[in-house]
Amino acid sequence: MWCYRGGSISTEPRINDRIRVPEVRLVGPSGEQVGIVPLAKALELAQEYDLDLVEVAASARPPVCKLMDYGKFKYESAMKAREARKNQAHTVIKEMKLRPKIDPHDYDTKKGHVVRFLKQGDKVKITIMFRGREQSRPELGYRLLQRLASDVEDLGFIESNPKQDGRNMIMVLGPHKKKTEAMAEAREAQAARKAERQGVALTDDEAPSEEAPLEAEADADEAVASAEVTEAAAEEAPAEESKTEA
């Protein structure tokens, strides 16, 4: 609806006294169909249940309204939207550049980066850069791309086959896992590590100290000595009373 003339459209549903129709199709708090009732009756029921009357389908004839706790509904809707944004998968294409005659150590390093990207659920664009006379040997770049694809086939697949692009040759690798799956696994692994750290800390706190047995033994000796003193005092008490009577 229009809030103000010339203003923006409000996405908030109409509630309670803002609903201006003679009758509504009412839905109860548990989703039960109450039926078509006068607006005054619907507002009266909302007051009895200590809930809000919320217009959930304004375009229906008559409009559909539901009895609910609108504040709680807005909070839960905001939390769901926040969780959806958090879990939203953004397609990311990483890029890795290699030379046709790359050093074995550099190749292993570059391959490690590609492995990490694929595990994260990201696509990887592999670019082979040719220089000078290397441009006349495109098979070198093709074999290198095929080798890399074979080395990481457990994590990704060739989404775009090698093709020449000017002085470069390009191939795109796609991950077997979706981005959302990779994110979920990463969160689970983080939670497991956190739980493991907390478990170790709890075990250390609960471990008995070496002094505990000694302290317990000392307390027991003290209790025995106290009991002996009490018994001795009880035996002497009658003797003292007999002297006083004599």
KEVEX-638837 format. One record per residue (C-alpha): residue number from 1; residue in three letters; x, y, z. Coordinates in steps of 0.1 Angstrom, whole numbers. Example, Ala and Ser with C-alpha at 12.3 -4.5 7.8 and 13.67 -1.06 7.14 Angstrom:
<pts>
i = 1 aa = ALA X = 123 Y = -45 Z = 78
i = 2 aa = SER X = 137 Y = -11 Z = 71
</pts>
This chain:
<pts>
i = 1 aa = MET X = 0 Y = 0 Z = 0
i = 2 aa = TRP X = 11 Y = 36 Z = -4
i = 3 aa = CYS X = 22 Y = 52 Z = 29
i = 4 aa = TYR X = 23 Y = 87 Z = 16
i = 5 aa = ARG X = 14 Y = 103 Z = -17
i = 6 aa = GLY X = 45 Y = 101 Z = -39
i = 7 aa = GLY X = 62 Y = 78 Z = -13
i = 8 aa = SER X = 74 Y = 43 Z = -16
i = 9 aa = ILE X = 53 Y = 12 Z = -13
i = 10 aa = SER X = 53 Y = -4 Z = 22
i = 11 aa = THR X = 60 Y = -41 Z = 24
i = 12 aa = GLU X = 46 Y = -43 Z = 60
i = 13 aa = PRO X = 12 Y = -61 Z = 62
i = 14 aa = ARG X = -17 Y = -43 Z = 77
i = 15 aa = ILE X = -25 Y = -53 Z = 113
i = 16 aa = ASN X = -53 Y = -47 Z = 138
i = 17 aa = ASP X = -69 Y = -13 Z = 134
i = 18 aa = ARG X = -51 Y = -6 Z = 102
i = 19 aa = ILE X = -73 Y = -32 Z = 84
i = 20 aa = ARG X = -102 Y = -13 Z = 68
i = 21 aa = VAL X = -126 Y = -38 Z = 53
i = 22 aa = PRO X = -160 Y = -49 Z = 65
i = 23 aa = GLU X = -152 Y = -86 Z = 68
i = 24 aa = VAL X = -122 Y = -110 Z = 65
i = 25 aa = ARG X = -116 Y = -146 Z = 60
i = 26 aa = LEU X = -101 Y = -155 Z = 94
i = 27 aa = VAL X = -74 Y = -181 Z = 101
i = 28 aa = GLY X = -69 Y = -191 Z = 138
i = 29 aa = PRO X = -36 Y = -192 Z = 157
i = 30 aa = SER X = -30 Y = -229 Z = 149
i = 31 aa = GLY X = -39 Y = -225 Z = 112
i = 32 aa = GLU X = -75 Y = -236 Z = 115
i = 33 aa = GLN X = -100 Y = -221 Z = 92
i = 34 aa = VAL X = -125 Y = -200 Z = 111
i = 35 aa = GLY X = -143 Y = -187 Z = 80
i = 36 aa = ILE X = -156 Y = -153 Z = 69
i = 37 aa = VAL X = -164 Y = -131 Z = 99
i = 38 aa = PRO X = -170 Y = -93 Z = 104
i = 39 aa = LEU X = -139 Y = -73 Z = 110
i = 40 aa = ALA X = -152 Y = -63 Z = 145
i = 41 aa = LYS X = -156 Y = -100 Z = 154
i = 42 aa = ALA X = -120 Y = -108 Z = 142
i = 43 aa = LEU X = -106 Y = -79 Z = 162
i = 44 aa = GLU X = -125 Y = -91 Z = 193
i = 45 aa = LEU X = -111 Y = -126 Z = 189
i = 46 aa = ALA X = -76 Y = -112 Z = 186
i = 47 aa = GLN X = -81 Y = -93 Z = 218
i = 48 aa = GLU X = -94 Y = -124 Z = 236
i = 49 aa = TYR X = -64 Y = -145 Z = 225
i = 50 aa = ASP X = -40 Y = -116 Z = 233
i = 51 aa = LEU X = -28 Y = -117 Z = 197
i = 52 aa = ASP X = -26 Y = -95 Z = 166
i = 53 aa = LEU X = -49 Y = -97 Z = 136
i = 54 aa = VAL X = -26 Y = -97 Z = 106
i = 55 aa = GLU X = -36 Y = -94 Z = 69
i = 56 aa = VAL X = -17 Y = -121 Z = 51
i = 57 aa = ALA X = -34 Y = -120 Z = 17
i = 58 aa = ALA X = -46 Y = -85 Z = 10
i = 59 aa = SER X = -56 Y = -93 Z = -27
i = 60 aa = ALA X = -81 Y = -120 Z = -17
i = 61 aa = ARG X = -118 Y = -112 Z = -16
i = 62 aa = PRO X = -124 Y = -109 Z = 13
i = 63 aa = PRO X = -88 Y = -104 Z = 25
i = 64 aa = VAL X = -73 Y = -133 Z = 45
i = 65 aa = CYS X = -63 Y = -125 Z = 81
i = 66 aa = LYS X = -46 Y = -146 Z = 107
i = 67 aa = LEU X = -44 Y = -144 Z = 145
i = 68 aa = MET X = -7 Y = -144 Z = 155
i = 69 aa = ASP X = 20 Y = -127 Z = 177
i = 70 aa = TYR X = 32 Y = -102 Z = 151
i = 71 aa = GLY X = 63 Y = -92 Z = 170
i = 72 aa = LYS X = 74 Y = -129 Z = 172
i = 73 aa = PHE X = 65 Y = -134 Z = 136
i = 74 aa = LYS X = 87 Y = -105 Z = 124
i = 75 aa = TYR X = 116 Y = -117 Z = 146
i = 76 aa = GLU X = 114 Y = -153 Z = 133
i = 77 aa = SER X = 112 Y = -140 Z = 97
i = 78 aa = ALA X = 142 Y = -118 Z = 101
i = 79 aa = MET X = 162 Y = -147 Z = 116
i = 80 aa = LYS X = 152 Y = -170 Z = 86
i = 81 aa = ALA X = 162 Y = -143 Z = 61
i = 82 aa = ARG X = 195 Y = -138 Z = 79
i = 83 aa = GLU X = 202 Y = -176 Z = 79
i = 84 aa = ALA X = 193 Y = -177 Z = 42
i = 85 aa = ARG X = 218 Y = -149 Z = 34
i = 86 aa = LYS X = 245 Y = -167 Z = 55
i = 87 aa = ASN X = 240 Y = -199 Z = 36
i = 88 aa = GLN X = 237 Y = -183 Z = 2
i = 89 aa = ALA X = 263 Y = -197 Z = -22
i = 90 aa = HIS X = 281 Y = -171 Z = -43
i = 91 aa = THR X = 297 Y = -185 Z = -74
i = 92 aa = VAL X = 334 Y = -176 Z = -73
i = 93 aa = ILE X = 359 Y = -182 Z = -101
i = 94 aa = LYS X = 395 Y = -183 Z = -89
i = 95 aa = GLU X = 424 Y = -180 Z = -114
i = 96 aa = MET X = 457 Y = -198 Z = -115
i = 97 aa = LYS X = 484 Y = -189 Z = -140
i = 98 aa = LEU X = 511 Y = -213 Z = -152
i = 99 aa = ARG X = 539 Y = -214 Z = -177
i = 100 aa = PRO X = 542 Y = -242 Z = -202
i = 101 aa = LYS X = 577 Y = -252 Z = -188
i = 102 aa = ILE X = 569 Y = -248 Z = -152
i = 103 aa = ASP X = 593 Y = -260 Z = -125
i = 104 aa = PRO X = 581 Y = -292 Z = -107
i = 105 aa = HIS X = 582 Y = -275 Z = -73
i = 106 aa = ASP X = 562 Y = -245 Z = -86
i = 107 aa = TYR X = 537 Y = -270 Z = -102
i = 108 aa = ASP X = 531 Y = -287 Z = -69
i = 109 aa = THR X = 526 Y = -253 Z = -52
i = 110 aa = LYS X = 501 Y = -242 Z = -79
i = 111 aa = LYS X = 483 Y = -275 Z = -78
i = 112 aa = GLY X = 479 Y = -272 Z = -40
i = 113 aa = HIS X = 461 Y = -239 Z = -45
i = 114 aa = VAL X = 438 Y = -255 Z = -71
i = 115 aa = VAL X = 430 Y = -283 Z = -46
i = 116 aa = ARG X = 422 Y = -258 Z = -19
i = 117 aa = PHE X = 399 Y = -238 Z = -42
i = 118 aa = LEU X = 380 Y = -269 Z = -53
i = 119 aa = LYS X = 376 Y = -281 Z = -18
i = 120 aa = GLN X = 360 Y = -247 Z = -10
i = 121 aa = GLY X = 335 Y = -253 Z = -38
i = 122 aa = ASP X = 349 Y = -227 Z = -61
i = 123 aa = LYS X = 356 Y = -229 Z = -98
i = 124 aa = VAL X = 391 Y = -225 Z = -110
i = 125 aa = LYS X = 402 Y = -209 Z = -143
i = 126 aa = ILE X = 436 Y = -222 Z = -153
i = 127 aa = THR X = 456 Y = -200 Z = -177
i = 128 aa = ILE X = 487 Y = -212 Z = -195
i = 129 aa = MET X = 508 Y = -182 Z = -206
i = 130 aa = PHE X = 529 Y = -186 Z = -237
i = 131 aa = ARG X = 559 Y = -163 Z = -245
i = 132 aa = GLY X = 580 Y = -159 Z = -276
i = 133 aa = ARG X = 586 Y = -192 Z = -294
i = 134 aa = GLU X = 564 Y = -211 Z = -269
i = 135 aa = GLN X = 534 Y = -199 Z = -289
i = 136 aa = SER X = 544 Y = -224 Z = -316
i = 137 aa = ARG X = 541 Y = -253 Z = -291
i = 138 aa = PRO X = 505 Y = -252 Z = -279
i = 139 aa = GLU X = 506 Y = -289 Z = -272
i = 140 aa = LEU X = 528 Y = -282 Z = -242
i = 141 aa = GLY X = 501 Y = -261 Z = -226
i = 142 aa = TYR X = 474 Y = -287 Z = -236
i = 143 aa = ARG X = 494 Y = -316 Z = -220
i = 144 aa = LEU X = 500 Y = -295 Z = -188
i = 145 aa = LEU X = 463 Y = -287 Z = -184
i = 146 aa = GLN X = 454 Y = -324 Z = -190
i = 147 aa = ARG X = 479 Y = -334 Z = -163
i = 148 aa = LEU X = 465 Y = -309 Z = -138
i = 149 aa = ALA X = 429 Y = -320 Z = -145
i = 150 aa = SER X = 440 Y = -356 Z = -139
i = 151 aa = ASP X = 458 Y = -348 Z = -106
i = 152 aa = VAL X = 427 Y = -332 Z = -91
i = 153 aa = GLU X = 400 Y = -353 Z = -107
i = 154 aa = ASP X = 388 Y = -365 Z = -72
i = 155 aa = LEU X = 379 Y = -329 Z = -64
i = 156 aa = GLY X = 369 Y = -313 Z = -97
i = 157 aa = PHE X = 361 Y = -319 Z = -134
i = 158 aa = ILE X = 368 Y = -301 Z = -166
i = 159 aa = GLU X = 339 Y = -277 Z = -171
i = 160 aa = SER X = 354 Y = -259 Z = -200
i = 161 aa = ASN X = 379 Y = -277 Z = -223
i = 162 aa = PRO X = 413 Y = -261 Z = -231
i = 163 aa = LYS X = 411 Y = -235 Z = -258
i = 164 aa = GLN X = 434 Y = -210 Z = -272
i = 165 aa = ASP X = 428 Y = -173 Z = -263
i = 166 aa = GLY X = 455 Y = -151 Z = -280
i = 167 aa = ARG X = 488 Y = -159 Z = -263
i = 168 aa = ASN X = 471 Y = -179 Z = -236
i = 169 aa = MET X = 454 Y = -213 Z = -233
i = 170 aa = ILE X = 425 Y = -215 Z = -208
i = 171 aa = MET X = 406 Y = -243 Z = -191
i = 172 aa = VAL X = 380 Y = -241 Z = -163
i = 173 aa = LEU X = 377 Y = -267 Z = -136
i = 174 aa = GLY X = 344 Y = -271 Z = -117
i = 175 aa = PRO X = 342 Y = -286 Z = -82
i = 176 aa = HIS X = 323 Y = -318 Z = -75
i = 177 aa = LYS X = 309 Y = -303 Z = -43
i = 178 aa = LYS X = 285 Y = -274 Z = -44
i = 179 aa = LYS X = 294 Y = -243 Z = -26
i = 180 aa = THR X = 267 Y = -248 Z = 0
i = 181 aa = GLU X = 280 Y = -283 Z = 8
i = 182 aa = ALA X = 316 Y = -271 Z = 12
i = 183 aa = MET X = 304 Y = -243 Z = 35
i = 184 aa = ALA X = 284 Y = -267 Z = 56
i = 185 aa = GLU X = 313 Y = -292 Z = 59
i = 186 aa = ALA X = 336 Y = -263 Z = 69
i = 187 aa = ARG X = 312 Y = -252 Z = 97
i = 188 aa = GLU X = 309 Y = -288 Z = 109
i = 189 aa = ALA X = 346 Y = -292 Z = 110
i = 190 aa = GLN X = 350 Y = -260 Z = 129
i = 191 aa = ALA X = 324 Y = -270 Z = 154
i = 192 aa = ALA X = 341 Y = -304 Z = 159
i = 193 aa = ARG X = 374 Y = -287 Z = 165
i = 194 aa = LYS X = 358 Y = -263 Z = 190
i = 195 aa = ALA X = 341 Y = -292 Z = 209
i = 196 aa = GLU X = 373 Y = -311 Z = 210
i = 197 aa = ARG X = 392 Y = -282 Z = 225
i = 198 aa = GLN X = 365 Y = -277 Z = 251
i = 199 aa = GLY X = 366 Y = -314 Z = 259
i = 200 aa = VAL X = 403 Y = -313 Z = 265
i = 201 aa = ALA X = 400 Y = -282 Z = 288
i = 202 aa = LEU X = 372 Y = -299 Z = 308
i = 203 aa = THR X = 392 Y = -330 Z = 313
i = 204 aa = ASP X = 422 Y = -310 Z = 326
i = 205 aa = ASP X = 399 Y = -291 Z = 350
i = 206 aa = GLU X = 383 Y = -323 Z = 363
i = 207 aa = ALA X = 416 Y = -342 Z = 368
i = 208 aa = PRO X = 423 Y = -348 Z = 405
i = 209 aa = SER X = 454 Y = -332 Z = 420
i = 210 aa = GLU X = 482 Y = -351 Z = 436
i = 211 aa = GLU X = 476 Y = -333 Z = 469
i = 212 aa = ALA X = 440 Y = -345 Z = 471
i = 213 aa = PRO X = 447 Y = -380 Z = 486
i = 214 aa = LEU X = 471 Y = -364 Z = 512
i = 215 aa = GLU X = 445 Y = -338 Z = 522
i = 216 aa = ALA X = 418 Y = -365 Z = 526
i = 217 aa = GLU X = 441 Y = -386 Z = 547
i = 218 aa = ALA X = 449 Y = -356 Z = 570
i = 219 aa = ASP X = 412 Y = -348 Z = 574
i = 220 aa = ALA X = 406 Y = -384 Z = 584
i = 221 aa = ASP X = 434 Y = -384 Z = 611
i = 222 aa = GLU X = 421 Y = -352 Z = 625
i = 223 aa = ALA X = 386 Y = -366 Z = 628
i = 224 aa = VAL X = 399 Y = -397 Z = 646
i = 225 aa = ALA X = 419 Y = -376 Z = 671
i = 226 aa = SER X = 389 Y = -354 Z = 678
i = 227 aa = ALA X = 368 Y = -385 Z = 685
i = 228 aa = GLU X = 394 Y = -399 Z = 710
i = 229 aa = VAL X = 395 Y = -366 Z = 729
i = 230 aa = THR X = 357 Y = -366 Z = 732
i = 231 aa = GLU X = 356 Y = -402 Z = 745
i = 232 aa = ALA X = 383 Y = -394 Z = 771
i = 233 aa = ALA X = 363 Y = -364 Z = 784
i = 234 aa = ALA X = 332 Y = -385 Z = 787
i = 235 aa = GLU X = 349 Y = -411 Z = 809
i = 236 aa = GLU X = 364 Y = -385 Z = 833
i = 237 aa = ALA X = 331 Y = -367 Z = 838
i = 238 aa = PRO X = 315 Y = -392 Z = 862
i = 239 aa = ALA X = 346 Y = -394 Z = 884
i = 240 aa = GLU X = 345 Y = -356 Z = 890
i = 241 aa = GLU X = 308 Y = -357 Z = 899
i = 242 aa = SER X = 314 Y = -384 Z = 926
i = 243 aa = LYS X = 341 Y = -364 Z = 942
i = 244 aa = THR X = 318 Y = -334 Z = 945
i = 245 aa = GLU X = 291 Y = -355 Z = 962
i = 246 aa = ALA X = 316 Y = -368 Z = 988
</pts>
